[in-house]
Every structure is written in structure tokens, then in C-alpha cells.
Amino acid sequence: EYGIIKVIARGEFRKNSAFAGKIESLNRIETVINSRSSRSLQILTEANIIDSFNEIRLDLDRLPYALAILELIRQTIREEHPDKVFYNFIIILLEAIQVSRNPATILTFFMLKLVSFLGFKPNFAQCQVCKKPPSLEHAFFSLENGTIYCKDCAEGAAILRKIGLKDLNMLKQLQKYPHRKIGDFKQNDLPAQYNINLMIDYLNFHTEQNIIVKSLSMLI
């Protein structure tokens, strides 16, 4: 209802604090906030847990991907920019990570939707020049215009990343996949890390930021 808000939880680290265990990362909480327009930091006065996503917390193969979603939101979404649809979308993805065998795929899906939400939706369908789907073992993705170039048309295009056709097909399928069923997405044996890195590079280029997703270092 209010977007991202900066708050301070007074007394959080005191013994027997009313906030103990409630305002940790990934907790979905219901809050009471004492807010004044003259303050840059609002005051958190009450917090109650709605969902702690314990299945994610207890699984180190899932936790980094869920935390990565939160990191990306914090680095790309402006403060006080409310969007109930986007908020509910995030909850659906976190619930999917709890049950999916491929949490990396869900993070990739989130990043595809995030770049579209921010206004620079990529086009993986056909070559930017010849308008044909790439047919060889790899193609090239342009960070500048978010389009694909086949091997024959790539010469002279700027800021390209080589991408295998299996990775490309996965991105095309994910882009059209319904978000409420993303937990059921059938992934091939291809690792999702390349596509995750590709989308981070794409975000960095268009947001002109140095986005770093520290949570993913937990996977190494």
C-alpha cells in the first residue's frame, strides 16, 4: 500500500524485545508504523508474522535465491512506490520457491518480469536484423537494445553477450509462462546461472547501477 519504507525498530536488540525474531529477512509481517512526512525514518511500533517461509530458511539450496529476489527489489525499486500487484507477485514466487525443485529458474523468471516491469522488456523471439529465429548452436543478446542477433547478423552490433540456444529457449519459455504456475515449470538439465548473470548485466546496463547480488555467493 505504501511501497518501500525505511523504518527504525527501537529496542530490537534489547532482551525480551517485542520485535525479537519478527523483522528478519524473508518474514512477511503485518505492521503498525508511526509515520510523519517530516521524518526520513519512520518508527515501527508493532510487528506480527504472517509467514516466515521456514521451508526456505532451512534449505540452503533455496535460501540464496529467495534472498536474491529481495536484494534485487531493494536495488531497483524506488522508495514509496506502491504496487499491490507486484507485491502479490513476489509472495507467489516466494511460495513457489518453497516447493520447486528449481529455485534458480524462479529467480530467472523474476528477473525477466522485473526488467519488463521497469520498462525494458527483452525480445528473444527473432533476430533483430533478419527477423528469423536463430537456428545454429548459439546467438547473441544485445544488452543495449534487449534483442537477439543471429551469428550472421551480429557483426557491428554493440555490447553483445553470446548465448546458447538452450539458454535462449529457456528464456523464451519463461517469459510467457504464467506466474501462478511457475513452481511447475519443467526445466531441462541446463544450469540457470548463465541466464541469471545475463539478466544482472542487462539490469546494470539499463539502470546504470552496479547491482551486486551478494546472496548468490552462498552457492559457491
C-alpha positions in Angstrom: 0.0 0.0 0.0 3.0 2.3 0.6 5.9 0.8 -1.2 9.3 0.6 0.3 9.5 2.5 3.5 12.6 3.0 5.8 11.7 2.4 9.4 13.6 2.0 12.7 12.7 -0.6 15.3 13.6 0.9 18.6 14.7 -1.6 21.2 15.1 -4.5 18.7 18.3 -5.8 20.3 17.1 -5.5 23.9 16.3 -8.6 25.9 12.7 -9.6 25.6 12.1 -7.1 22.8 8.6 -7.3 21.3 10.3 -7.4 17.8 12.5 -10.4 18.5 12.6 -12.8 15.5 9.9 -10.8 13.7 11.7 -8.4 11.5 14.3 -10.8 9.9 14.8 -11.0 6.2 12.0 -13.0 4.4 9.5 -12.6 7.2 6.2 -11.4 5.8 4.8 -9.3 8.6 1.8 -7.1 9.4 3.0 -3.8 11.0 1.9 -0.7 12.7 4.1 2.3 11.7 4.2 5.7 13.3 4.7 7.9 10.3 5.4 11.6 9.8 6.2 13.3 6.5 8.9 15.4 8.2 11.0 12.2 9.1 13.2 10.2 6.7 13.0 7.2 9.1 9.5 6.2 10.3 9.1 4.3 13.6 8.0 0.7 13.8 5.7 0.2 16.8 4.2 -3.2 16.2 5.0 -6.3 14.1 3.3 -9.7 13.7 4.4 -12.5 11.5 2.1 -13.6 8.7 4.5 -16.1 7.1 8.2 -16.8 8.0 8.9 -19.0 4.9 10.6 -21.6 7.1 10.9 -24.1 4.3 13.2 -21.7 2.5 15.2 -20.7 5.6 16.0 -24.3 6.4 17.2 -25.2 2.9 20.5 -23.6 1.8 19.7 -24.7 -1.8 16.7 -22.4 -1.8 17.6 -19.6 0.6 20.1 -17.7 -1.7 17.5 -17.4 -4.5 14.8 -16.1 -2.2 17.2 -13.5 -0.7 18.4 -12.6 -4.2 14.8 -11.5 -5.0 14.8 -9.2 -2.0 18.2 -7.8 -2.9 17.1 -7.0 -6.5 13.9 -5.3 -5.3 15.9 -3.1 -2.9 18.4 -2.1 -5.6 15.9 -1.4 -8.4 12.5 -0.3 -7.0 12.2 3.2 -5.8 11.0 4.0 -2.3 7.4 4.9 -1.6 6.3 3.4 -4.9 3.2 1.3 -4.0 2.2 -1.5 -6.3 -0.1 -4.2 -4.8 0.1 -6.4 -8.0 3.9 -6.5 -7.9 3.8 -7.2 -4.1 1.4 -10.1 -4.5 3.6 -11.4 -7.4 6.6 -11.5 -5.1 4.7 -13.5 -2.5 3.6 -16.0 -5.1 7.2 -16.5 -6.2 8.5 -17.0 -2.7 5.7 -19.6 -2.1 6.9 -21.3 -5.3 10.5 -21.4 -4.2 9.4 -23.3 -1.1 8.2 -26.2 -3.2 10.0 -26.0 -6.5 13.0 -28.3 -7.4 14.4 -25.5 -9.5 14.6 -22.3 -7.4 17.2 -20.8 -9.8 14.6 -20.9 -12.5 12.2 -19.0 -10.4 14.8 -16.3 -9.8 15.4 -16.1 -13.5 11.7 -15.8 -14.1 11.5 -13.0 -11.5 14.3 -11.1 -13.2 12.6 -11.4 -16.6 9.4 -9.9 -15.1 11.4 -7.3 -13.2 13.1 -5.9 -16.4 9.7 -5.8 -18.1 8.2 -4.0 -15.0 11.0 -1.4 -15.2 10.2 -0.8 -18.9 12.8 -2.6 -20.9 11.3 -6.0 -21.8 13.7 -8.1 -23.9 12.8 -9.8 -27.1 14.1 -13.3 -27.5 11.9 -14.4 -30.4 13.9 -13.4 -33.5 17.0 -11.8 -34.9 16.8 -8.0 -34.8 18.1 -7.8 -38.4 16.9 -10.7 -40.5 13.8 -11.3 -38.3 14.4 -15.1 -38.3 14.7 -17.3 -35.2 18.3 -18.2 -34.5 19.0 -21.8 -35.8 22.6 -22.5 -35.0 24.1 -23.6 -31.7 24.2 -20.0 -30.3 23.0 -16.5 -30.8 24.0 -13.1 -29.4 22.0 -11.0 -26.9 22.4 -7.2 -27.0 22.5 -5.5 -23.6 21.8 -2.2 -25.3 18.5 -2.9 -27.1 17.4 -6.2 -25.5 17.2 -8.1 -28.7 18.7 -11.2 -30.3 21.1 -11.3 -33.2 21.9 -14.5 -35.2 25.5 -15.3 -35.9 25.3 -13.9 -39.5 23.8 -10.6 -38.4 25.8 -9.9 -35.2 28.7 -8.1 -36.8 28.7 -4.4 -35.9 26.1 -4.7 -33.2 27.1 -3.2 -29.8 27.5 -4.8 -26.3 26.7 -8.4 -27.2 26.6 -11.5 -25.0 26.9 -14.9 -26.6 24.0 -17.2 -25.6 23.4 -20.8 -26.3 20.2 -21.8 -28.0 19.1 -23.9 -25.0 19.6 -20.9 -22.7 17.7 -18.8 -25.2 14.8 -21.2 -25.5 14.5 -21.4 -21.7 14.3 -17.6 -21.5 11.6 -17.6 -24.2 9.5 -20.2 -22.4 9.9 -18.5 -19.0 8.9 -15.1 -20.5 5.5 -16.5 -21.5 4.9 -18.8 -18.5 2.0 -17.9 -16.1 3.4 -16.8 -12.8 0.9 -18.7 -10.7 2.2 -22.0 -12.2 5.9 -21.2 -12.1 6.6 -23.8 -9.4 5.5 -26.4 -12.0 7.9 -25.2 -14.8 9.8 -28.2 -16.3 13.5 -27.2 -16.5 16.0 -29.0 -18.7 19.3 -30.1 -17.2 20.9 -26.8 -18.2 22.2 -24.7 -15.2 20.4 -21.4 -14.8 23.4 -19.4 -13.6 24.3 -18.1 -17.1 20.8 -16.6 -17.6 20.9 -15.1 -14.1 24.2 -13.4 -14.8 22.9 -12.2 -18.2 19.9 -10.6 -16.6 22.1 -8.9 -14.0 24.2 -7.5 -16.7 21.1 -6.3 -18.5 19.7 -4.7 -15.4 23.1 -3.0 -14.8 23.2 -1.5 -18.3 19.7 -0.1 -18.2 19.5 1.1 -14.6 23.1 2.5 -14.8 23.8 0.8 -11.5 26.3 -1.7 -10.2 23.9 -4.3 -9.0 25.5 -6.9 -6.9 23.5 -9.9 -5.6 25.5 -11.0 -2.6 23.1 -13.8 -1.6 24.2 -15.9 -4.6 27.7 -16.1 -3.2 26.3 -18.6 -0.7 26.0 -21.1 -3.5 29.8 -21.3 -4.1 
